[in-house]
Amino acid sequence: MLAVAVIGVAGLVLRVLGARGDLWVDEIWNLALLEPLTSIDQIFWRINHDNNHFLNSIYLYLVGADATPLLQRGLSIALGVGAVFAAAAAARGRWAAVVTSLLFAISYAMVHYG
């Protein structure tokens, strides 16, 4: 559906604009936790900390600490945009899909944290 696709692109633009800037403390902290690791599997066994979110830690390990902040937030951006399309797919009916995807695309919390 074209309307949902346009809303998804708008959600992507908002998330990219919101992801600019310096890293937050918890993002820097996550990179500091990853620094001494020598392989990906150590993310599961060596980091015993509540700031270690496995999927995000794996992504950051692969991207590296020297990547731009926008690239380091790429997984969050992609999953946030994916949530817009998932919300549309879960809705019943055309108008419900449009409204639901619009709410997910422009909601402050969804843009700010995803």
Biopython code that builds the backbone (N, CA, C, O; Angstrom):
import numpy as np
from Bio.PDB.StructureBuilder import StructureBuilder

atoms = [
    (1, "MET", "N", (0.843, -1.162, 0.000)),
    (1, "MET", "CA", (0.000, 0.000, 0.000)),
    (1, "MET", "C", (0.902, 1.243, 0.000)),
    (1, "MET", "O", (1.801, 1.373, 0.830)),
    (2, "LEU", "N", (0.648, 2.124, -0.923)),
    (2, "LEU", "CA", (1.487, 3.302, -1.145)),
    (2, "LEU", "C", (1.515, 4.233, 0.067)),
    (2, "LEU", "O", (2.565, 4.773, 0.414)),
    (3, "ALA", "N", (0.372, 4.417, 0.704)),
    (3, "ALA", "CA", (0.318, 5.331, 1.853)),
    (3, "ALA", "C", (1.224, 4.853, 2.982)),
    (3, "ALA", "O", (1.917, 5.660, 3.603)),
    (4, "VAL", "N", (1.226, 3.567, 3.250)),
    (4, "VAL", "CA", (2.074, 3.022, 4.315)),
    (4, "VAL", "C", (3.545, 3.154, 3.936)),
    (4, "VAL", "O", (4.383, 3.429, 4.795)),
    (5, "ALA", "N", (3.867, 2.961, 2.654)),
    (5, "ALA", "CA", (5.254, 3.116, 2.201)),
    (5, "ALA", "C", (5.729, 4.558, 2.388)),
    (5, "ALA", "O", (6.850, 4.789, 2.840)),
    (6, "VAL", "N", (4.890, 5.515, 2.046)),
    (6, "VAL", "CA", (5.245, 6.933, 2.217)),
    (6, "VAL", "C", (5.412, 7.257, 3.700)),
    (6, "VAL", "O", (6.337, 7.972, 4.085)),
    (7, "ILE", "N", (4.519, 6.732, 4.521)),
    (7, "ILE", "CA", (4.625, 6.947, 5.964)),
    (7, "ILE", "C", (5.903, 6.304, 6.502)),
    (7, "ILE", "O", (6.561, 6.869, 7.375)),
    (8, "GLY", "N", (6.257, 5.128, 5.987)),
    (8, "GLY", "CA", (7.495, 4.465, 6.395)),
    (8, "GLY", "C", (8.725, 5.285, 6.048)),
    (8, "GLY", "O", (9.660, 5.372, 6.844)),
    (9, "VAL", "N", (8.732, 5.885, 4.869)),
    (9, "VAL", "CA", (9.857, 6.742, 4.472)),
    (9, "VAL", "C", (9.917, 7.978, 5.370)),
    (9, "VAL", "O", (10.999, 8.410, 5.768)),
    (10, "ALA", "N", (8.758, 8.542, 5.685)),
    (10, "ALA", "CA", (8.729, 9.692, 6.598)),
    (10, "ALA", "C", (9.263, 9.295, 7.974)),
    (10, "ALA", "O", (9.995, 10.059, 8.604)),
    (11, "GLY", "N", (8.897, 8.102, 8.436)),
    (11, "GLY", "CA", (9.420, 7.604, 9.705)),
    (11, "GLY", "C", (10.924, 7.420, 9.663)),
    (11, "GLY", "O", (11.616, 7.698, 10.642)),
    (12, "LEU", "N", (11.435, 6.950, 8.526)),
    (12, "LEU", "CA", (12.882, 6.796, 8.357)),
    (12, "LEU", "C", (13.583, 8.147, 8.434)),
    (12, "LEU", "O", (14.601, 8.283, 9.112)),
    (13, "VAL", "N", (13.043, 9.138, 7.744)),
    (13, "VAL", "CA", (13.644, 10.479, 7.752)),
    (13, "VAL", "C", (13.658, 11.045, 9.173)),
    (13, "VAL", "O", (14.668, 11.597, 9.609)),
    (14, "LEU", "N", (12.546, 10.911, 9.893)),
    (14, "LEU", "CA", (12.499, 11.416, 11.269)),
    (14, "LEU", "C", (13.524, 10.720, 12.159)),
    (14, "LEU", "O", (14.170, 11.358, 12.989)),
    (15, "ARG", "N", (13.668, 9.411, 11.982)),
    (15, "ARG", "CA", (14.610, 8.665, 12.820)),
    (15, "ARG", "C", (16.061, 9.020, 12.498)),
    (15, "ARG", "O", (16.891, 9.113, 13.402)),
    (16, "VAL", "N", (16.367, 9.215, 11.229)),
    (16, "VAL", "CA", (17.732, 9.603, 10.856)),
    (16, "VAL", "C", (18.040, 10.999, 11.395)),
    (16, "VAL", "O", (19.131, 11.238, 11.914)),
    (17, "LEU", "N", (17.094, 11.910, 11.277)),
    (17, "LEU", "CA", (17.307, 13.253, 11.820)),
    (17, "LEU", "C", (17.465, 13.216, 13.338)),
    (17, "LEU", "O", (18.272, 13.959, 13.896)),
    (18, "GLY", "N", (16.703, 12.361, 14.001)),
    (18, "GLY", "CA", (16.787, 12.253, 15.451)),
    (18, "GLY", "C", (18.028, 11.529, 15.944)),
    (18, "GLY", "O", (18.412, 11.678, 17.104)),
    (19, "ALA", "N", (18.659, 10.747, 15.077)),
    (19, "ALA", "CA", (19.829, 9.954, 15.481)),
    (19, "ALA", "C", (21.139, 10.705, 15.314)),
    (19, "ALA", "O", (22.202, 10.186, 15.656)),
    (20, "ARG", "N", (21.072, 11.912, 14.796)),
    (20, "ARG", "CA", (22.303, 12.688, 14.655)),
    (20, "ARG", "C", (22.772, 13.154, 16.023)),
    (20, "ARG", "O", (21.991, 13.199, 16.974)),
    (21, "GLY", "N", (24.024, 13.492, 16.116)),
    (21, "GLY", "CA", (24.553, 14.010, 17.372)),
    (21, "GLY", "C", (25.437, 13.009, 18.080)),
    (21, "GLY", "O", (25.688, 11.907, 17.591)),
    (22, "ASP", "N", (25.901, 13.421, 19.241)),
    (22, "ASP", "CA", (26.814, 12.597, 20.023)),
    (22, "ASP", "C", (26.097, 11.388, 20.612)),
    (22, "ASP", "O", (24.871, 11.357, 20.719)),
    (23, "LEU", "N", (26.896, 10.398, 20.988)),
    (23, "LEU", "CA", (26.349, 9.209, 21.623)),
    (23, "LEU", "C", (25.886, 9.532, 23.036)),
    (23, "LEU", "O", (26.429, 10.419, 23.694)),
    (24, "TRP", "N", (24.883, 8.806, 23.488)),
    (24, "TRP", "CA", (24.403, 8.941, 24.852)),
    (24, "TRP", "C", (25.317, 8.152, 25.778)),
    (24, "TRP", "O", (26.122, 7.340, 25.322)),
    (25, "VAL", "N", (25.190, 8.389, 27.068)),
    (25, "VAL", "CA", (26.047, 7.733, 28.051)),
    (25, "VAL", "C", (25.924, 6.212, 27.961)),
    (25, "VAL", "O", (26.939, 5.515, 27.996)),
    (26, "ASP", "N", (24.709, 5.685, 27.847)),
    (26, "ASP", "CA", (24.559, 4.229, 27.801)),
    (26, "ASP", "C", (25.144, 3.637, 26.525)),
    (26, "ASP", "O", (25.594, 2.491, 26.529)),
    (27, "GLU", "N", (25.143, 4.399, 25.434)),
    (27, "GLU", "CA", (25.760, 3.919, 24.195)),
    (27, "GLU", "C", (27.283, 3.873, 24.333)),
    (27, "GLU", "O", (27.924, 2.925, 23.878)),
    (28, "ILE", "N", (27.848, 4.883, 24.953)),
    (28, "ILE", "CA", (29.296, 4.895, 25.202)),
    (28, "ILE", "C", (29.665, 3.776, 26.174)),
    (28, "ILE", "O", (30.684, 3.107, 26.005)),
    (29, "TRP", "N", (28.848, 3.586, 27.166)),
    (29, "TRP", "CA", (29.066, 2.538, 28.152)),
    (29, "TRP", "C", (29.077, 1.163, 27.483)),
    (29, "TRP", "O", (29.917, 0.319, 27.798)),
    (30, "ASN", "N", (28.145, 0.946, 26.566)),
    (30, "ASN", "CA", (28.097, -0.323, 25.836)),
    (30, "ASN", "C", (29.375, -0.536, 25.032)),
    (30, "ASN", "O", (29.911, -1.644, 25.007)),
    (31, "LEU", "N", (29.863, 0.500, 24.382)),
    (31, "LEU", "CA", (31.119, 0.386, 23.633)),
    (31, "LEU", "C", (32.291, 0.095, 24.566)),
    (31, "LEU", "O", (33.200, -0.654, 24.208)),
    (32, "ALA", "N", (32.274, 0.685, 25.756)),
    (32, "ALA", "CA", (33.339, 0.414, 26.728)),
    (32, "ALA", "C", (33.298, -1.037, 27.204)),
    (32, "ALA", "O", (34.342, -1.642, 27.445)),
    (33, "LEU", "N", (32.100, -1.592, 27.340)),
    (33, "LEU", "CA", (31.977, -2.999, 27.727)),
    (33, "LEU", "C", (32.482, -3.932, 26.630)),
    (33, "LEU", "O", (32.985, -5.019, 26.915)),
    (34, "LEU", "N", (32.347, -3.506, 25.382)),
    (34, "LEU", "CA", (32.765, -4.338, 24.250)),
    (34, "LEU", "C", (34.262, -4.254, 23.973)),
    (34, "LEU", "O", (34.822, -5.143, 23.332)),
    (35, "GLU", "N", (34.909, -3.210, 24.442)),
    (35, "GLU", "CA", (36.314, -2.961, 24.098)),
    (35, "GLU", "C", (37.260, -4.117, 24.415)),
    (35, "GLU", "O", (38.092, -4.447, 23.569)),
    (36, "PRO", "N", (37.181, -4.751, 25.585)),
    (36, "PRO", "CA", (38.159, -5.813, 25.873)),
    (36, "PRO", "C", (37.863, -7.156, 25.198)),
    (36, "PRO", "O", (38.673, -8.078, 25.291)),
    (37, "LEU", "N", (36.738, -7.277, 24.534)),
    (37, "LEU", "CA", (36.362, -8.564, 23.940)),
    (37, "LEU", "C", (37.183, -8.860, 22.695)),
    (37, "LEU", "O", (37.558, -7.954, 21.950)),
    (38, "THR", "N", (37.456, -10.141, 22.483)),
    (38, "THR", "CA", (38.229, -10.555, 21.307)),
    (38, "THR", "C", (37.399, -11.345, 20.310)),
    (38, "THR", "O", (37.861, -11.599, 19.198)),
    (39, "SER", "N", (36.172, -11.744, 20.684)),
    (39, "SER", "CA", (35.289, -12.446, 19.743)),
    (39, "SER", "C", (33.832, -12.182, 20.115)),
    (39, "SER", "O", (33.520, -11.788, 21.238)),
    (40, "ILE", "N", (32.962, -12.407, 19.155)),
    (40, "ILE", "CA", (31.537, -12.118, 19.355)),
    (40, "ILE", "C", (30.930, -12.984, 20.451)),
    (40, "ILE", "O", (30.098, -12.503, 21.219)),
    (41, "ASP", "N", (31.324, -14.239, 20.539)),
    (41, "ASP", "CA", (30.697, -15.120, 21.529)),
    (41, "ASP", "C", (30.932, -14.651, 22.962)),
    (41, "ASP", "O", (30.184, -15.029, 23.864)),
    (42, "GLN", "N", (31.939, -13.851, 23.177)),
    (42, "GLN", "CA", (32.200, -13.333, 24.523)),
    (42, "GLN", "C", (31.126, -12.348, 24.980)),
    (42, "GLN", "O", (30.998, -12.075, 26.173)),
    (43, "ILE", "N", (30.357, -11.817, 24.033)),
    (43, "ILE", "CA", (29.243, -10.935, 24.389)),
    (43, "ILE", "C", (28.261, -11.689, 25.280)),
    (43, "ILE", "O", (27.683, -11.102, 26.194)),
    (44, "PHE", "N", (28.068, -12.967, 25.029)),
    (44, "PHE", "CA", (27.120, -13.767, 25.798)),
    (44, "PHE", "C", (27.690, -14.244, 27.130)),
    (44, "PHE", "O", (26.939, -14.434, 28.087)),
    (45, "TRP", "N", (29.003, -14.439, 27.207)),
    (45, "TRP", "CA", (29.583, -15.107, 28.372)),
    (45, "TRP", "C", (30.445, -14.197, 29.255)),
    (45, "TRP", "O", (30.587, -14.474, 30.447)),
    (46, "ARG", "N", (31.021, -13.128, 28.713)),
    (46, "ARG", "CA", (31.944, -12.305, 29.508)),
    (46, "ARG", "C", (31.313, -11.040, 30.069)),
    (46, "ARG", "O", (31.764, -10.525, 31.092)),
    (47, "ILE", "N", (30.282, -10.539, 29.417)),
    (47, "ILE", "CA", (29.666, -9.294, 29.886)),
    (47, "ILE", "C", (28.446, -9.644, 30.730)),
    (47, "ILE", "O", (27.413, -10.059, 30.203)),
    (48, "ASN", "N", (28.573, -9.476, 32.024)),
    (48, "ASN", "CA", (27.465, -9.721, 32.942)),
    (48, "ASN", "C", (26.981, -8.368, 33.450)),
    (48, "ASN", "O", (27.290, -7.952, 34.566)),
    (49, "HIS", "N", (26.209, -7.693, 32.594)),
    (49, "HIS", "CA", (25.796, -6.320, 32.901)),
    (49, "HIS", "C", (24.435, -6.067, 32.281)),
    (49, "HIS", "O", (24.123, -6.597, 31.214)),
    (50, "ASP", "N", (23.623, -5.255, 32.948)),
    (50, "ASP", "CA", (22.282, -4.999, 32.429)),
    (50, "ASP", "C", (22.275, -4.082, 31.206)),
    (50, "ASP", "O", (21.233, -3.934, 30.568)),
    (51, "ASN", "N", (23.389, -3.474, 30.864)),
    (51, "ASN", "CA", (23.476, -2.644, 29.665)),
    (51, "ASN", "C", (23.905, -3.458, 28.442)),
    (51, "ASN", "O", (24.084, -2.899, 27.360)),
    (52, "ASN", "N", (24.070, -4.756, 28.604)),
    (52, "ASN", "CA", (24.464, -5.623, 27.500)),
    (52, "ASN", "C", (23.213, -6.217, 26.861)),
    (52, "ASN", "O", (22.699, -7.238, 27.319)),
    (53, "HIS", "N", (22.733, -5.582, 25.817)),
    (53, "HIS", "CA", (21.605, -6.101, 25.045)),
    (53, "HIS", "C", (22.210, -6.848, 23.863)),
    (53, "HIS", "O", (22.849, -6.245, 23.001)),
    (54, "PHE", "N", (22.007, -8.154, 23.826)),
    (54, "PHE", "CA", (22.770, -9.024, 22.933)),
    (54, "PHE", "C", (22.770, -8.569, 21.473)),
    (54, "PHE", "O", (23.834, -8.435, 20.869)),
    (55, "LEU", "N", (21.590, -8.333, 20.904)),
    (55, "LEU", "CA", (21.522, -7.972, 19.485)),
    (55, "LEU", "C", (22.247, -6.655, 19.215)),
    (55, "LEU", "O", (23.009, -6.550, 18.254)),
    (56, "ASN", "N", (22.015, -5.668, 20.047)),
    (56, "ASN", "CA", (22.678, -4.377, 19.873)),
    (56, "ASN", "C", (24.180, -4.491, 20.102)),
    (56, "ASN", "O", (24.966, -3.864, 19.391)),
    (57, "SER", "N", (24.579, -5.280, 21.083)),
    (57, "SER", "CA", (26.013, -5.458, 21.348)),
    (57, "SER", "C", (26.714, -6.150, 20.187)),
    (57, "SER", "O", (27.833, -5.781, 19.830)),
    (58, "ILE", "N", (26.068, -7.145, 19.597)),
    (58, "ILE", "CA", (26.654, -7.813, 18.427)),
    (58, "ILE", "C", (26.805, -6.824, 17.283)),
    (58, "ILE", "O", (27.844, -6.780, 16.625)),
    (59, "TYR", "N", (25.766, -6.029, 17.048)),
    (59, "TYR", "CA", (25.824, -5.031, 15.976)),
    (59, "TYR", "C", (26.956, -4.031, 16.227)),
    (59, "TYR", "O", (27.735, -3.738, 15.320)),
    (60, "LEU", "N", (27.049, -3.515, 17.438)),
    (60, "LEU", "CA", (28.106, -2.548, 17.757)),
    (60, "LEU", "C", (29.489, -3.178, 17.663)),
    (60, "LEU", "O", (30.441, -2.517, 17.248)),
    (61, "TYR", "N", (29.611, -4.437, 18.040)),
    (61, "TYR", "CA", (30.895, -5.132, 17.924)),
    (61, "TYR", "C", (31.312, -5.220, 16.458)),
    (61, "TYR", "O", (32.479, -5.016, 16.126)),
    (62, "LEU", "N", (30.354, -5.524, 15.582)),
    (62, "LEU", "CA", (30.662, -5.647, 14.153)),
    (62, "LEU", "C", (30.944, -4.293, 13.508)),
    (62, "LEU", "O", (31.823, -4.185, 12.654)),
    (63, "VAL", "N", (30.207, -3.266, 13.909)),
    (63, "VAL", "CA", (30.390, -1.931, 13.333)),
    (63, "VAL", "C", (31.673, -1.295, 13.859)),
    (63, "VAL", "O", (32.414, -0.665, 13.106)),
    (64, "GLY", "N", (31.928, -1.461, 15.136)),
    (64, "GLY", "CA", (33.152, -0.936, 15.734)),
    (64, "GLY", "C", (32.961, 0.403, 16.412)),
    (64, "GLY", "O", (32.024, 1.146, 16.119)),
    (65, "ALA", "N", (33.863, 0.691, 17.315)),
    (65, "ALA", "CA", (33.802, 1.932, 18.089)),
    (65, "ALA", "C", (34.193, 3.151, 17.259)),
    (65, "ALA", "O", (33.866, 4.278, 17.629)),
    (66, "ASP", "N", (34.885, 2.942, 16.149)),
    (66, "ASP", "CA", (35.336, 4.064, 15.324)),
    (66, "ASP", "C", (34.307, 4.504, 14.290)),
    (66, "ASP", "O", (34.534, 5.484, 13.581)),
    (67, "ALA", "N", (33.189, 3.807, 14.190)),
    (67, "ALA", "CA", (32.151, 4.171, 13.223)),
    (67, "ALA", "C", (31.466, 5.465, 13.657)),
    (67, "ALA", "O", (31.550, 5.869, 14.817)),
    (68, "THR", "N", (30.800, 6.097, 12.722)),
    (68, "THR", "CA", (30.069, 7.322, 13.044)),
    (68, "THR", "C", (28.889, 6.984, 13.956)),
    (68, "THR", "O", (28.371, 5.869, 13.905)),
    (69, "PRO", "N", (28.461, 7.933, 14.786)),
    (69, "PRO", "CA", (27.307, 7.670, 15.652)),
    (69, "PRO", "C", (26.054, 7.273, 14.868)),
    (69, "PRO", "O", (25.266, 6.451, 15.339)),
    (70, "LEU", "N", (25.865, 7.841, 13.693)),
    (70, "LEU", "CA", (24.696, 7.482, 12.896)),
    (70, "LEU", "C", (24.745, 6.015, 12.482)),
    (70, "LEU", "O", (23.725, 5.326, 12.516)),
    (71, "LEU", "N", (25.916, 5.536, 12.093)),
    (71, "LEU", "CA", (26.059, 4.127, 11.732)),
    (71, "LEU", "C", (25.906, 3.238, 12.962)),
    (71, "LEU", "O", (25.324, 2.157, 12.872)),
    (72, "GLN", "N", (26.414, 3.671, 14.096)),
    (72, "GLN", "CA", (26.270, 2.886, 15.320)),
    (72, "GLN", "C", (24.813, 2.782, 15.755)),
    (72, "GLN", "O", (24.435, 1.832, 16.440)),
    (73, "ARG", "N", (24.010, 3.736, 15.370)),
    (73, "ARG", "CA", (22.578, 3.697, 15.681)),
    (73, "ARG", "C", (21.764, 3.087, 14.543)),
    (73, "ARG", "O", (20.534, 3.101, 14.585)),
    (74, "GLY", "N", (22.429, 2.560, 13.544)),
    (74, "GLY", "CA", (21.751, 2.005, 12.371)),
    (74, "GLY", "C", (20.771, 0.894, 12.689)),
    (74, "GLY", "O", (19.697, 0.832, 12.090)),
    (75, "LEU", "N", (21.115, 0.020, 13.613)),
    (75, "LEU", "CA", (20.208, -1.071, 13.979)),
    (75, "LEU", "C", (18.932, -0.519, 14.602)),
    (75, "LEU", "O", (17.836, -0.978, 14.283)),
    (76, "SER", "N", (19.067, 0.451, 15.478)),
    (76, "SER", "CA", (17.890, 1.061, 16.106)),
    (76, "SER", "C", (17.012, 1.748, 15.072)),
    (76, "SER", "O", (15.786, 1.665, 15.136)),
    (77, "ILE", "N", (17.638, 2.420, 14.127)),
    (77, "ILE", "CA", (16.878, 3.086, 13.066)),
    (77, "ILE", "C", (16.135, 2.055, 12.229)),
    (77, "ILE", "O", (14.944, 2.210, 11.960)),
    (78, "ALA", "N", (16.835, 1.005, 11.818)),
    (78, "ALA", "CA", (16.214, -0.028, 10.974)),
    (78, "ALA", "C", (15.064, -0.727, 11.698)),
    (78, "ALA", "O", (14.009, -0.957, 11.107)),
    (79, "LEU", "N", (15.258, -1.061, 12.956)),
    (79, "LEU", "CA", (14.191, -1.729, 13.702)),
    (79, "LEU", "C", (13.025, -0.786, 13.988)),
    (79, "LEU", "O", (11.874, -1.219, 14.036)),
    (80, "GLY", "N", (13.316, 0.497, 14.176)),
    (80, "GLY", "CA", (12.244, 1.470, 14.365)),
    (80, "GLY", "C", (11.382, 1.615, 13.127)),
    (80, "GLY", "O", (10.157, 1.694, 13.225)),
    (81, "VAL", "N", (12.016, 1.652, 11.961)),
    (81, "VAL", "CA", (11.261, 1.723, 10.706)),
    (81, "VAL", "C", (10.529, 0.405, 10.470)),
    (81, "VAL", "O", (9.400, 0.392, 9.978)),
    (82, "GLY", "N", (11.173, -0.693, 10.820)),
    (82, "GLY", "CA", (10.506, -1.993, 10.706)),
    (82, "GLY", "C", (9.260, -2.071, 11.570)),
    (82, "GLY", "O", (8.280, -2.711, 11.190)),
    (83, "ALA", "N", (9.289, -1.424, 12.731)),
    (83, "ALA", "CA", (8.120, -1.404, 13.613)),
    (83, "ALA", "C", (6.950, -0.668, 12.971)),
    (83, "ALA", "O", (5.794, -1.023, 13.198)),
    (84, "VAL", "N", (7.242, 0.354, 12.172)),
    (84, "VAL", "CA", (6.181, 1.074, 11.459)),
    (84, "VAL", "C", (5.462, 0.123, 10.507)),
    (84, "VAL", "O", (4.232, 0.094, 10.460)),
    (85, "PHE", "N", (6.231, -0.649, 9.754)),
    (85, "PHE", "CA", (5.633, -1.589, 8.801)),
    (85, "PHE", "C", (4.985, -2.778, 9.512)),
    (85, "PHE", "O", (3.968, -3.292, 9.047)),
    (86, "ALA", "N", (5.556, -3.216, 10.622)),
    (86, "ALA", "CA", (4.954, -4.313, 11.388)),
    (86, "ALA", "C", (3.611, -3.886, 11.978)),
    (86, "ALA", "O", (2.665, -4.672, 12.014)),
    (87, "ALA", "N", (3.534, -2.646, 12.437)),
    (87, "ALA", "CA", (2.273, -2.141, 12.975)),
    (87, "ALA", "C", (1.210, -2.087, 11.890)),
    (87, "ALA", "O", (0.049, -2.418, 12.134)),
    (88, "ALA", "N", (1.602, -1.671, 10.695)),
    (88, "ALA", "CA", (0.652, -1.635, 9.583)),
    (88, "ALA", "C", (0.195, -3.041, 9.217)),
    (88, "ALA", "O", (-0.981, -3.252, 8.920)),
    (89, "ALA", "N", (1.106, -3.999, 9.236)),
    (89, "ALA", "CA", (0.757, -5.378, 8.892)),
    (89, "ALA", "C", (-0.160, -6.001, 9.943)),
    (89, "ALA", "O", (-0.994, -6.846, 9.617)),
    (90, "ALA", "N", (-0.010, -5.589, 11.193)),
    (90, "ALA", "CA", (-0.827, -6.155, 12.265)),
    (90, "ALA", "C", (-2.220, -5.536, 12.330)),
    (90, "ALA", "O", (-3.122, -6.107, 12.944)),
    (91, "ALA", "N", (-2.403, -4.385, 11.708)),
    (91, "ALA", "CA", (-3.692, -3.697, 11.755)),
    (91, "ALA", "C", (-4.713, -4.416, 10.880)),
    (91, "ALA", "O", (-4.360, -5.096, 9.916)),
    (92, "ARG", "N", (-5.971, -4.253, 11.234)),
    (92, "ARG", "CA", (-7.054, -4.871, 10.464)),
    (92, "ARG", "C", (-7.719, -3.810, 9.602)),
    (92, "ARG", "O", (-8.367, -2.897, 10.114)),
    (93, "GLY", "N", (-7.557, -3.932, 8.322)),
    (93, "GLY", "CA", (-8.170, -2.988, 7.404)),
    (93, "GLY", "C", (-7.193, -1.936, 6.915)),
    (93, "GLY", "O", (-6.159, -1.678, 7.532)),
    (94, "ARG", "N", (-7.551, -1.339, 5.791)),
    (94, "ARG", "CA", (-6.673, -0.365, 5.141)),
    (94, "ARG", "C", (-6.475, 0.889, 5.991)),
    (94, "ARG", "O", (-5.344, 1.318, 6.217)),
    (95, "TRP", "N", (-7.576, 1.474, 6.460)),
    (95, "TRP", "CA", (-7.457, 2.712, 7.226)),
    (95, "TRP", "C", (-6.780, 2.482, 8.563)),
    (95, "TRP", "O", (-6.027, 3.331, 9.040)),
    (96, "ALA", "N", (-7.043, 1.356, 9.156)),
    (96, "ALA", "CA", (-6.373, 1.031, 10.417)),
    (96, "ALA", "C", (-4.868, 0.898, 10.204)),
    (96, "ALA", "O", (-4.080, 1.318, 11.051)),
    (97, "ALA", "N", (-4.470, 0.315, 9.076)),
    (97, "ALA", "CA", (-3.042, 0.176, 8.771)),
    (97, "ALA", "C", (-2.394, 1.543, 8.579)),
    (97, "ALA", "O", (-1.282, 1.778, 9.054)),
    (98, "VAL", "N", (-3.083, 2.436, 7.890)),
    (98, "VAL", "CA", (-2.539, 3.777, 7.654)),
    (98, "VAL", "C", (-2.404, 4.545, 8.971)),
    (98, "VAL", "O", (-1.362, 5.141, 9.244)),
    (99, "VAL", "N", (-3.450, 4.528, 9.774)),
    (99, "VAL", "CA", (-3.423, 5.268, 11.039)),
    (99, "VAL", "C", (-2.390, 4.675, 11.996)),
    (99, "VAL", "O", (-1.639, 5.409, 12.639)),
    (100, "THR", "N", (-2.355, 3.353, 12.086)),
    (100, "THR", "CA", (-1.402, 2.704, 12.987)),
    (100, "THR", "C", (0.033, 2.983, 12.571)),
    (100, "THR", "O", (0.876, 3.300, 13.411)),
    (101, "SER", "N", (0.312, 2.866, 11.280)),
    (101, "SER", "CA", (1.678, 3.143, 10.819)),
    (101, "SER", "C", (2.033, 4.612, 11.024)),
    (101, "SER", "O", (3.177, 4.928, 11.351)),
    (102, "LEU", "N", (1.080, 5.502, 10.841)),
    (102, "LEU", "CA", (1.333, 6.925, 11.075)),
    (102, "LEU", "C", (1.655, 7.191, 12.546)),
    (102, "LEU", "O", (2.572, 7.952, 12.853)),
    (103, "LEU", "N", (0.911, 6.573, 13.443)),
    (103, "LEU", "CA", (1.184, 6.746, 14.873)),
    (103, "LEU", "C", (2.570, 6.217, 15.237)),
    (103, "LEU", "O", (3.291, 6.846, 16.012)),
    (104, "PHE", "N", (2.940, 5.072, 14.686)),
    (104, "PHE", "CA", (4.268, 4.524, 14.965)),
    (104, "PHE", "C", (5.362, 5.373, 14.320)),
    (104, "PHE", "O", (6.461, 5.473, 14.866)),
    (105, "ALA", "N", (5.086, 5.975, 13.186)),
    (105, "ALA", "CA", (6.100, 6.750, 12.468)),
    (105, "ALA", "C", (6.394, 8.087, 13.129)),
    (105, "ALA", "O", (7.540, 8.535, 13.123)),
    (106, "ILE", "N", (5.375, 8.736, 13.705)),
    (106, "ILE", "CA", (5.581, 10.094, 14.212)),
    (106, "ILE", "C", (5.520, 10.207, 15.728)),
    (106, "ILE", "O", (5.750, 11.289, 16.269)),
    (107, "SER", "N", (5.217, 9.128, 16.420)),
    (107, "SER", "CA", (5.178, 9.161, 17.880)),
    (107, "SER", "C", (6.545, 9.569, 18.426)),
    (107, "SER", "O", (7.571, 9.034, 18.008)),
    (108, "TYR", "N", (6.554, 10.515, 19.358)),
    (108, "TYR", "CA", (7.818, 11.013, 19.905)),
    (108, "TYR", "C", (8.652, 9.884, 20.498)),
    (108, "TYR", "O", (9.847, 9.780, 20.221)),
    (109, "ALA", "N", (8.034, 9.051, 21.301)),
    (109, "ALA", "CA", (8.783, 7.967, 21.947)),
    (109, "ALA", "C", (9.335, 6.982, 20.921)),
    (109, "ALA", "O", (10.462, 6.509, 21.066)),
    (110, "MET", "N", (8.564, 6.670, 19.897)),
    (110, "MET", "CA", (9.027, 5.722, 18.874)),
    (110, "MET", "C", (10.168, 6.311, 18.048)),
    (110, "MET", "O", (11.077, 5.586, 17.642)),
    (111, "VAL", "N", (10.129, 7.605, 17.801)),
    (111, "VAL", "CA", (11.212, 8.246, 17.043)),
    (111, "VAL", "C", (12.437, 8.432, 17.933)),
    (111, "VAL", "O", (13.562, 8.172, 17.504)),
    (112, "HIS", "N", (12.231, 8.868, 19.138)),
    (112, "HIS", "CA", (13.347, 9.182, 20.041)),
    (112, "HIS", "C", (14.136, 7.943, 20.451)),
    (112, "HIS", "O", (15.365, 7.980, 20.520)),
    (113, "TYR", "N", (13.441, 6.860, 20.721)),
    (113, "TYR", "CA", (14.114, 5.654, 21.204)),
    (113, "TYR", "C", (14.271, 4.583, 20.140)),
    (113, "TYR", "O", (14.916, 3.567, 20.398)),
    (114, "GLY", "N", (13.713, 4.768, 18.966)),
    (114, "GLY", "CA", (13.808, 3.713, 17.962)),
    (114, "GLY", "C", (14.129, 4.269, 16.636)),
    (114, "GLY", "O", (14.247, 3.522, 15.665)),
]
sb = StructureBuilder()
sb.init_structure("model")
sb.init_model(0)
sb.init_chain("A")
sb.init_seg("    ")
for serial, (resi, resn, name, xyz) in enumerate(atoms, 1):
    if name == "N":
        sb.init_residue(resn, " ", resi, " ")
    sb.init_atom(name, np.array(xyz, "f"), 0.0, 1.0, " ", f" {name:<3s}", serial, name[0])
structure = sb.get_structure()
